[in-house]
């Protein structure tokens, strides 16, 4: 069974500093990986995905993620954090079955302060 | 706004009552998913439709839960005889099928509170 782990419940960073939100995965076969962001009382918004190709994936709002097959990681990054980036971030892996359902991590709360 | 809508956004009900939620997908999306998210957790898969056919159900989906997608358009999720443990955010996601179309787009969710 596929799984993802987000080892940090919360990440704190000052505005203007780079941020990293960690994710590791376990899959059989090639991984299809996703990052979503959730603002309070809202649904999930898609940020970016890795299917194949370049290990550095660029997404929405200046976010990017680095796929590392040897470390089975897919960390989310941003060069310069904004206060408005404060939200809950979820890493997910797509199931290889017919449904292609997503398995999510437990989420990491990002807090960006002035 | 992803184009996926859900109604209602909030529902408060008493234990034992039945509730029904609706999801309207992006029009060309033939795949539709329901997930449940409890506090402090990531969303968990409940069920999946391809057009009008319900092709997969999670073990989380007890016999009190039923989902439909008549005509392959909107979908409903009904919970009968609600329990306090059913309190959660219910999320709908839709996706088109085909090569390189792997992204699920989520609605805003329906937050259910069972008193």
Interface residues (C-beta under 8 A of the other chain):
Chain A: X32 X34 X36 X41 X42 X43 X44 X45 X46 X49 X51 X90 X92 X94 X97 X98 X99 X100 X101 X102 X103 X104 X105 X106 X107
Chain B: X2 X4 X6 X31 X33 X35 X40 X41 X42 X43 X44 X45 X48 X55 X56 X91 X93 X95 X100 X102 X103 X104 X105 X106 X107 X108 X109 X111
